[in-house]
Amino acid sequence: MTTLYRRMTARRSDEDHRVATPLELLFDLSFVVAVASAAAKLHHALSENHIGSGVLGYLLVFFAIWWGWLNFTWFASAYDTDDVPYRLTTLVQVAGVLVLAAGVPRAFDHSDYTVITLGYVLMRLAMVAQWLRASRADAERKVCARRYAIGITVVQVGWVARLFLPDDVFLVGFLTMVVAELAVPVWAERAGQTTWHPHHVVERYGLFTLIVLGESILAATGAIGAALDAGHASFALISLAAAGLVIVFSLWWLYFDYPAHHLLDTLPRAITWGYGHYLVFASVAAVGAGLEVSVDYDLHVAHLPTLAAGLTTTVPVAVFLVVVWALQVRPARRGPALWGFPVAAVLVLAMTFTPAPIHAVAVVLAALVAVVISGRRGATDGAISST
């Protein structure tokens, strides 16, 4: 049962049994719509051979989705009071996510980011209210919380002002605001680090990874289902579905086989790990779009060359492997996976030039999973023999 009101004091960073709350799970689910919309527009842009504009639009839109989610996640890890004001403020953020999702089509089709900006600013201003509340209750981190509130407010003014910039400086303005957003937590935390919980944060990132993996499965399944409904059933299509499933399952395996909570032992490492997941989340969601493009290509409805069709899947898979290796595998510095991930990334890109790139990528990823398993088994056997 929720409490009507309680002081927003900082939670302990070593709190026992700190897990995601039902409200956090609901918040994550609200992002499903936004992620699905961005991935769907990426799929259509790639399939129509509008690769440059499609990829750029996707990366820009996904930043707004990811950054809104990230800020709530780290704040909630330190200050989740779960009282009525906290829940209502979170409701405002959910509303902002839905407004943002509604603006995704206009951003892709007409380069109109007005609705996305309105939804994004609504989410961020709700976070300002949360930080101001924290500044009143947490005297030890008052300066830090106020820096967050001030920084977020100033940046939101910048986002609104950017809407009035000429089209020829749109990208420069957008990237400038991205840098400003990324700088706010670095500046604020220097005044007194918030008490985010490493295990809780890692769990929350894992849950969002599951969401984008689910979007990839849903996107590929929808494309294959539509093809089957249209009477295009074939062994090639079924084998493509199987290969896509192996790819998504392998990505899941490779990500969750390397727990990361012990890596978040300093603020710089935590920021690097947290920010680096932009590429993890974006690449996984893009894999689903790439698999949809592959279905379109096999059905001869895609308007892009063979090589480009393969790259729509191989590139995001390779990005995923490199980033997960850099964030979670390399810091562990152990086992054959230390070199297996980058080698697999190169092989994945090379599979673009094969007659069946999706099937070949599935084989490479399955082989990497086998390498990871063998490395774990070798480490376990070594530990047993040493005892």
LOVO-299409 format. One record per residue (C-alpha): residue in three letters; x, y, z. Coordinates in steps of 0.001 Angstrom, whole numbers, plus 500000, padded with zeros to 6 digits. Last residue first. Layout:
AlaXYZ...
END
This chain:
Thr540885473364495455Ser542884474337492425Ser541220471575490407Ile537748472957491118Ala538707476515490196Gly540313475343486975Asp537227473306486074Thr535053476373486660Ala537269478634484557Gly537293476053481755Arg533509475733481890Arg533071479497481700Gly535425479691478744Ser533625476835477031Ile530316478647477481Val531728481889476070Val533173480049473072Ala529828478309472472Val528069481691472598Leu530584482949470042Ala529787479977467783Ala526067480727468029Leu526843484329467098Val528835483287464031Val526162480784462923Ala523375483357463277Val525464485834461297Ala525743483288458476His521985482744458399Ile521358486489458222Pro524081486980455592Ala522807484384453106Pro524763484793449838Thr527877486008451721Phe529216489573451507Thr527477490752454655Met529094487836456477Ala532273489932456656Leu530529492331459047Val529667489410461317Leu533234488107461074Val534615491439462284Ala532194491480465219Ala533033487833466004Val536721488707466252Pro535871491626468556Phe533786489354470830Gly536091486322470864Trp539192488223472021Leu538140488704475643Ala535574485929475158Pro538462483458475401Gly538566483928479180Arg539318486873481430Arg539797490614481402Ala536566491465483276Pro536861495057482020Arg536940493675478437Val533635491835478747Gln531260494419480200Leu531548497844478578Ala534018497309475737Trp532745493835474816Val529136494994475062Val530034497888472744Val531865495766470171Leu529232493034470068Phe526308495461469801Val528000497434467032Ala528589494191465091Val524916493238465431Pro523862496748464357Val526096496539461252Thr525204492973460246Thr521453493581460158Thr520985496574457851Leu524302495620456221Gly522716492634454522Ala520163494765452687Ala522888497225451717Leu524878494458450029Thr521858493185448109Pro520864496610446801Leu517867498578448118His514237498897447130Ala512677496179449266Val509588494401447932His511367491411446420Leu509988488962449028Asp513524488045450100Tyr514328491753450357Asp511260492503452460Val512165489669454843Ser515717491016455078Val514352494491455776Glu512349493078458674Leu515515491482460043Gly517242494858459821Ala514438496578461719Gly514734493978464465Val518496494468464577Ala517878498209464957Ala516265497616468367Val519428495809469472Ser521678498534468067Ala519807501363469788Phe519829499635473171Val523533498783473122Leu524532502079471503Tyr522775504117474197His524231501641476651Gly527529503477476519Tyr526062506288478624Gly525468503990481597Trp528805502191481385Thr530781505396480929Ile528802507104483687Ala529295504179486058Arg533001504015485297Pro533413507737485944Leu531362507472489182Thr533368504607490632Asp532519500988491526Leu530069500348488718Leu532038497360487388His530833495075490201His527248495526488978Ala528150494325485490Pro527010490735485206Tyr528472489144482028Asp526328486299480683Phe523394488682480344Tyr524640490386477194Leu525955487328475362Trp522859485260476048Trp520416487952474961Leu522378488617471789Ser522410484860471128Phe518632484652471526Val518169487531469069Ile520470485960466483Val519050482446466909Leu515532483826466435Gly516600485621463271Ala518110482413461915Ala514846480557462547Ala512805483259460836Leu515175483210457865Ser514826479427457705Ile511044479829457532Leu511316482425454782Ala513720480317452730Phe511549477225453214Ser508632479085451696Ala505331480703452643His504558483744450509Gly500764483473450665Ala500015487023451800Asp499301485777455313Leu502741484156455333Ala504395487442454394Ala502466489318457077Gly503547486732459641Ile507172487076458560Ala507078490850459007Gly505253490613462327Thr507667487999463639Ala510652490169462728Ala509188493210464466Leu508036491287467535Ile511407489581467988Ser513246492883467660Glu510814494590470035Gly511394491828472552Leu515117492439472388Val514387496134472980Ile512346495288476069Leu514831492729477345Thr517566495359477176Phe515281497618479206Leu515098494941481887Gly518854494517481875Tyr519342498238482335Arg517028498128485348Glu518898495145486797Val522219496941486382Val520810500006488153His519451497919491025His522712496051491532Pro524708499296491485His522340501251493818Trp522243505002493219Thr523190507044496271Thr523758510424494637Gln527312511735494430Gly527955515140495946Ala528829518346494093Arg530654516477491312Glu527405514617490669Ala525801517757489233Trp528468518515486632Val528682514943485326Pro524890514611485440Val524452517847483397Ala527150517167480793Leu525200514544478857Glu522315516953478383Ala524624519732477177Val526329517393474702Val522924516397473350Met521935520064473102Thr524951520790470928Leu524184517722468808Phe520689519020468102Gly521856522528467271Val524489521232464876Leu521901518955463267Phe519371521749462756Val521880524295461431Asp520697524169457793Asp517072523846458882Pro517030527308460436Leu516664527440464237Phe513236527954465786Leu512923524419467158Arg516320524867468823Ala514775527372471241Val512619524596472695Trp515632522332473188Gly517647525206474710Val514940525983477232Gln515052522290478102Val518806522585478664Val518347525386481169Thr515752523418483125Ile517842520236483197Gly520885522112484481Ile518996523987487173Ala517216520906488529Tyr520340518738488363Arg522417521431490011Arg519774521709492703Ala520041517984493418Cys523833518170493695Val523723521221495941Lys521200519571498262Arg523169516349498526Glu523775516286502294Ala520559518196502965Asp518394515537501349Ala514779516637501887Arg514552519988500094Ser516956519034497320Ala515039515810496696Arg511846517774496024Leu513690520020493633Trp515067516922491902Gln511611515415491444Ala510142518647490091Val513035518924487636Met512332515321486571Ala508798516355485634Leu510430519079483550Arg512352516377481699Met509348514284480781Leu507360517295479539Val510424518507477625Tyr510589515162475804Gly506909515182474920Leu507119518731473585Thr510357517976471729Ile508843514915470062Val505839516988469002Thr508028519698467456Tyr510600517408465833Asp509426517911462253Ser511889516241459882His508860515542457653Asp508626511763457452Phe510998510722460224Ala510147513425462774Arg506472513341461831Pro506350509586462453Val508079509913465864Gly505725512572467258Ala503214510172468798Ala506063508409470597Leu507093511690472224Val503529512287473397Leu503498508780474860Val506810509340476652Gly505564512668478043Ala502480510974479457Val504749508468481183Gln506694511394482651Val503491512937483968Leu502604509595485546Thr506023509594487221Thr505094512888488853Leu501871511294490071Arg503729508329491538Tyr506253510503493362Pro503533512798494729Val501549509753495998Asp504404507949497712Asp506831505495496137Thr509854507108497832Asp512297506188495068Tyr515248508530495650Ala518554506860494714Ser517616504165492202Ala514674506287491111Phe517032509046489997Trp519187506606488024Thr516191505130486208Phe514374508431485622Asn517434509881483918Leu518039506810481782Trp514470506596480441Gly514388510201479249Trp517861509784477774Trp516935506630475875Ile513802507942474190Ala515335511306473257Phe518481509590472007Phe516371507151470006Val514884510015468024Leu518297511300466992Leu519699507873466147Tyr516592506924464161Gly516541510147462195Leu520190509698461248Val519672506067460247Gly516644506883458099Ser518168509974456487Gly521250508063455392Ile519513504815454448His516621506070452372Asn516737502815450406Glu512964502261450682Ser513584499240452911Leu515912501307455056Ala513358504063455593His510569501569456279His512638499677458842Leu513812502863460556Lys510183503993460836Ala509292500698462499Ala512250500893464878Ala511263504406466000Ser507623503402466517Ala508534500249468415Val510901502162470712Ala508259504810471439Val505481502311472083Val507651500110474279Phe508655503134476340Ser505452502967478367Leu506482499449479351Asp509541500811481144Phe507417503112483294Leu505167500195484187Leu508231498219485275Glu509445501157487335Leu506038501415488992Pro506062497682489777Thr509406498173491563Ala512815497011490346Val514924495320493001Arg516919496334496054His517130493149498136Asp519604494643500608Glu520462498358500488Asp524112499023499654Ser523524502371497914Arg521269503423500773Arg518157505401499812Ala518282509181499844Thr515504511008501655Met512392512082499798Arg510282512788502870Arg507045510850502912Tyr503534511434501576Leu500316509482501061Thr502031506134501501Thr501377503368498984Met500000500000500000
END
